[in-house]
């Protein structure tokens, strides 16, 4: 059975234009696009008239923490596995409703994301984004990730090698290493380099042997440089990326995931609630990171879409807000939307996700307004969200 969606204005994610009077032909059995075009639509078993609305690809968020609760002051360590699992599924529903159709988890307590991803693939959990799971992240003793039930603690290349092998055995599809301190831990700082180049490289070697990518939490420049030199595939946050790092990223093809909203949310929502040490860290980083990320983009670094969702006051419905922040920082609307396409490329799923084309999955959003004219169109609360040709919201 095939369904044709017609009378729509199409942004396919690849071209910087809206294709008017367009149509999509979807195979209901596979959930993939059979054909698309403009003008007269082909005949089909079912026809859906979208009445001139705008269709764009579903968003791909490549940095999320489904296991965290951005509104709960207990933090990530004080939840049990059952409570965390229930909350994680709820958070995934929130993400799909916001327009995110595929997500990469970047650090999960109890390795919950490994089981959830398997259950999604088996059809036991539905109407949520697909999940690329990381399992627990890898941290040094006392590092940004040395938290109960959260990080694997490693203190040598051999320990890293064994821990990553265990993670891969459990089903991790991306490896997350913590190469600097961060905002959310009191006793370390963004400038602190964590994990040696040799330790990071051990993780990279083991992951790349399996064709799996490595993401590095890296905020200060020393840890950023260590991670790039060790061969990671993406720098997450990258707040203090500079020209030396950019040169190396361009040479190696390293991606950058800014997660601007993770720092932006603090002064926006946390005043008088978050502890002073956390507020001070976030405020210190915000102005610098927004300037540095824009500079990296202007120099040609491939920027991806990620929000660090689950961190303090950073909700699972905020991916469209990250797009708005990118535009505020000098990205064109097309460049901002291309970050989602870059996420698909980084995650090695671009052959089936990220843009709307024949042979790719019919993951798309239906909007009232043109997202290329105004990025805020993506934030429409009552937009329709389709996953593999099925309307989920």
C-alpha positions in Angstrom: 0.0 0.0 0.0 1.2 3.5 -0.8 0.2 6.9 0.3 0.7 10.1 -1.5 0.9 13.4 0.4 0.1 16.2 -2.0 -0.5 20.0 -2.2 2.5 20.8 0.0 5.5 23.1 0.0 8.6 21.1 0.3 12.0 21.8 2.0 13.9 18.6 1.4 16.8 19.5 3.7 19.3 19.4 0.9 18.5 22.5 -1.3 18.1 26.0 0.0 14.7 26.5 -1.5 11.0 25.7 -1.1 9.6 23.5 -3.8 6.0 24.6 -4.2 3.0 22.4 -5.3 4.9 19.3 -4.3 4.1 15.7 -3.4 5.6 12.7 -1.6 4.8 9.0 -2.3 5.4 6.8 0.7 5.5 3.0 0.9 3.4 2.2 4.0 5.1 -1.2 4.6 8.7 0.0 4.6 8.0 3.6 5.8 10.3 4.9 3.0 9.7 7.5 0.3 9.2 5.9 -3.1 9.2 9.1 -5.1 8.7 12.9 -4.8 8.2 15.7 -7.1 6.0 18.7 -8.0 3.0 19.2 -10.2 0.4 16.4 -10.7 0.8 13.7 -8.0 0.7 10.0 -8.9 -2.3 7.8 -8.1 -2.1 6.0 -4.8 -4.1 3.8 -2.4 -4.4 6.7 -0.1 -4.1 10.5 -0.7 -3.5 13.1 2.0 -4.0 16.7 1.1 -1.7 18.9 3.2 -3.4 22.1 2.1 -0.4 24.1 1.1 1.5 23.5 4.4 5.3 23.2 4.6 7.0 19.8 4.9 10.6 19.5 6.1 12.7 16.6 7.4 12.4 15.5 11.0 15.2 16.9 13.2 18.2 14.8 14.2 19.5 15.7 17.7 22.9 14.2 18.2 23.4 15.1 21.9 20.8 14.1 24.4 20.6 12.6 27.9 17.1 11.0 28.1 17.9 9.7 31.5 18.1 13.1 33.1 15.3 15.3 34.4 16.0 19.0 33.8 13.4 20.0 36.4 14.4 17.8 39.3 17.0 19.1 41.7 18.1 15.6 42.8 20.3 15.3 39.7 21.2 12.2 37.8 22.6 10.1 40.6 19.6 9.9 42.9 17.1 8.0 40.7 16.7 4.3 40.7 16.7 2.3 37.4 12.9 1.9 37.2 12.2 5.6 37.8 14.8 6.6 35.3 13.6 4.2 32.6 10.0 5.4 32.9 11.2 9.1 32.7 13.4 8.3 29.7 10.5 7.0 27.7 8.4 10.0 28.6 11.3 12.3 27.5 11.6 10.5 24.2 7.9 11.1 23.5 8.5 14.8 24.3 11.4 14.9 21.8 9.3 13.4 19.0 6.5 15.8 19.7 8.9 18.7 19.3 10.0 17.4 15.9 13.1 15.2 16.7 12.8 11.9 14.9 16.3 10.5 15.6 18.5 11.1 18.7 22.0 10.1 19.7 22.3 9.5 23.5 25.6 10.9 24.9 25.8 9.3 28.3 23.2 7.2 30.1 22.9 6.0 33.7 22.6 2.2 34.2 23.1 1.7 30.4 19.4 2.3 30.1 19.6 3.6 26.6 21.0 0.3 25.3 17.9 -1.5 26.4 15.5 1.2 25.2 17.1 1.4 21.8 16.7 -2.4 21.4 13.0 -2.2 22.5 12.4 0.6 19.9 14.0 -1.6 17.2 11.8 -4.5 18.2 8.6 -2.3 18.1 8.0 -2.6 21.9 8.2 1.1 22.3 6.5 3.2 19.6 6.0 6.9 18.7 9.4 7.9 19.9 12.6 8.9 18.0 15.0 6.2 17.1 17.9 6.1 19.5 21.6 5.7 18.8 22.8 4.5 22.3 26.1 5.2 23.9 25.7 3.5 27.3 27.7 5.0 30.1 30.4 7.6 29.2 34.1 7.1 30.0 35.7 9.4 32.6 38.9 9.5 34.7 38.8 9.2 38.5 37.4 12.5 39.7 36.5 13.6 36.2 33.3 15.0 34.6 31.4 11.7 34.6 32.8 10.1 37.8 29.2 9.9 39.2 27.5 6.8 40.7 25.7 4.7 38.1 26.8 7.0 35.3 30.4 6.8 34.0 32.9 4.1 33.5 36.0 5.2 35.4 39.3 4.5 33.7 42.8 5.6 34.5 45.1 4.2 31.8 44.9 3.3 28.1 44.5 -0.4 29.0 41.6 0.4 31.4 40.0 2.5 28.7 40.5 -0.2 26.1 38.8 -2.9 28.3 35.9 -0.6 29.3 35.2 0.4 25.7 35.2 -3.2 24.6 32.7 -3.9 27.4 30.5 -1.1 26.2 30.6 -2.3 22.6 29.8 -5.8 23.8 26.7 -4.4 25.6 25.5 -2.7 22.4 26.9 0.9 22.4 26.6 2.5 18.9 28.6 5.6 19.9 31.4 6.0 22.5 31.3 9.1 24.7 34.6 10.2 26.4 34.8 13.0 28.9 38.0 15.0 28.1 37.4 18.2 30.1 35.6 19.4 33.2 32.2 21.0 32.8 29.5 23.2 34.1 27.4 20.7 36.1 30.1 19.3 38.4 31.3 21.5 41.2 34.9 20.4 41.6 36.1 20.5 38.1 36.3 23.3 35.5 35.9 23.7 31.8 39.6 24.4 31.4 40.6 21.1 33.1 41.9 18.6 30.6 40.8 15.1 31.5 41.9 11.8 30.1 45.3 11.7 28.3 45.7 11.6 24.6 46.8 8.0 24.9 43.6 7.1 26.9 41.3 8.9 24.4 43.1 7.3 21.5 42.6 3.8 23.0 38.9 4.5 23.0 39.0 5.8 19.4 41.0 2.8 18.2 38.5 0.3 19.7 35.5 2.1 18.5 36.8 2.7 15.0 37.7 -1.0 14.7 34.0 -1.6 14.9 33.0 1.2 12.6 31.6 3.2 15.5 32.2 6.9 16.2 33.6 8.6 19.3 32.1 11.8 20.8 34.2 13.9 23.2 32.8 16.1 25.9 35.3 19.0 25.5 34.8 22.5 26.6 38.2 24.0 27.4 40.8 24.3 24.7 43.4 21.9 26.2 40.9 19.0 26.3 39.5 20.0 22.9 43.0 19.7 21.4 43.7 16.4 23.1 40.4 14.9 21.8 41.0 16.1 18.2 44.6 14.9 18.2 43.4 11.5 19.5 41.1 11.2 16.5 37.6 11.6 17.9 34.8 12.2 15.4 33.0 15.0 17.2 33.7 17.7 19.8 30.7 18.1 22.0 30.1 21.7 23.4 33.5 23.0 22.2 32.9 26.3 24.0 36.5 27.5 23.8 37.4 26.3 20.4 40.1 28.5 18.8 41.8 28.8 15.4 44.5 26.2 16.3 41.7 23.7 17.1 39.7 24.7 14.0 42.7 24.2 11.8 43.1 20.6 13.1 39.3 20.0 12.9 39.3 21.0 9.3 42.3 18.8 8.6 40.7 15.7 10.3 37.1 16.3 9.4 36.0 16.6 13.0 32.4 17.7 13.7 31.3 20.3 16.4 28.1 20.0 18.4 27.6 23.4 20.2 24.7 22.7 22.5 24.3 26.4 23.0 21.0 26.0 24.8 22.7 24.1 27.6 24.5 27.2 28.8 21.7 29.7 27.6 19.1 28.0 29.8 20.9 29.0 33.1 20.6 32.8 33.0 17.2 32.3 31.3 15.6 30.1 33.9 17.9 29.2 36.8 18.5 32.5 38.6 17.9 32.0 42.3 17.5 28.3 41.9 20.7 26.8 40.6 23.7 27.0 43.0 26.1 30.0 42.6 29.0 27.9 41.4 26.9 26.4 38.5 25.4 29.8 37.6 28.9 31.4 37.5 30.3 28.7 35.2 27.4 29.0 32.8 27.5 32.8 32.6 31.2 32.8 32.1 30.9 30.4 29.2 27.8 31.8 27.4 29.2 34.9 25.7 32.4 33.2 24.7 30.9 30.1 23.3 28.4 31.9 21.1 31.2 33.9 19.5 33.5 30.9 19.1 30.9 28.6 17.6 30.0 31.2 15.0 33.6 31.7 14.1 34.1 27.9 13.7 31.1 27.8 11.4 32.5 30.7 9.3 35.8 28.9 8.9 34.1 25.8 7.6 33.8 23.4 10.6 30.8 21.1 10.2 28.3 22.1 12.9 25.8 19.5 14.1 22.5 19.8 16.0 22.5 18.8 19.6 21.0 20.3 22.8 22.4 18.3 25.8 18.7 17.8 26.7 18.2 16.7 30.2 20.7 19.1 31.8 19.4 21.7 34.2 16.4 23.6 32.8 17.2 22.2 29.3 13.9 20.5 28.4 13.4 17.7 25.8 11.2 20.0 23.7 13.9 22.6 23.1 15.6 21.4 19.9 13.8 24.1 17.9 15.2 26.7 20.3 18.7 25.6 19.6 18.0 26.4 15.9 16.8 29.8 16.9 20.0 30.4 18.9 22.1 29.5 16.0 20.3 32.0 13.8 20.7 34.6 16.5 24.4 34.0 16.3 24.7 34.6 12.6 23.7 31.3 11.0 21.3 31.7 8.0 18.1 29.7 8.4 19.4 27.2 5.9 22.7 26.8 7.7 20.9 26.3 11.0 18.7 23.6 9.4 21.8 22.0 7.8 23.1 21.2 11.3 20.4 18.4 11.5 21.7 17.1 8.1 25.2 17.2 9.5 24.1 15.2 12.5 22.9 12.4 10.2 26.3 12.5 8.5 28.2 12.3 11.8 26.0 9.5 13.0 26.5 7.6 9.7 22.8 7.4 8.9 22.6 9.9 6.1 21.8 7.2 3.5 18.4 6.8 5.1 17.8 9.9 7.3 18.3 13.7 7.4 16.9 14.7 4.1 13.7 13.8 2.2 14.5 11.8 -1.0 13.5 8.6 -2.7 14.8 5.6 -0.7 15.0 7.5 2.6 12.6 7.1 5.5 9.5 9.3 5.6 10.4 11.2 8.8 9.0 14.6 8.3 7.3 17.6 10.0 4.2 19.5 8.7 4.4 23.2 9.5 2.0 26.2 9.0 4.8 28.5 8.0 8.0 28.5 5.9 11.1 27.4 8.0 13.5 29.0 5.5 11.8 32.4 5.9 11.6 32.2 9.7 13.3 29.5 11.8 10.7 30.0 14.5 8.3 28.1 12.2 9.9 24.8 13.4 8.8 25.6 17.0 5.1 25.3 16.1 3.6 23.5 19.1 0.8 21.7 17.1 2.8 20.7 14.1 2.3 17.2 12.7 5.2 14.8 13.1 5.5 11.7 10.9 7.8 8.8 11.7 8.4 6.4 8.8 5.2 7.6 7.1 3.1 7.1 10.2 1.7 10.2 11.9 2.8 10.1 15.5 1.7 13.6 16.6 
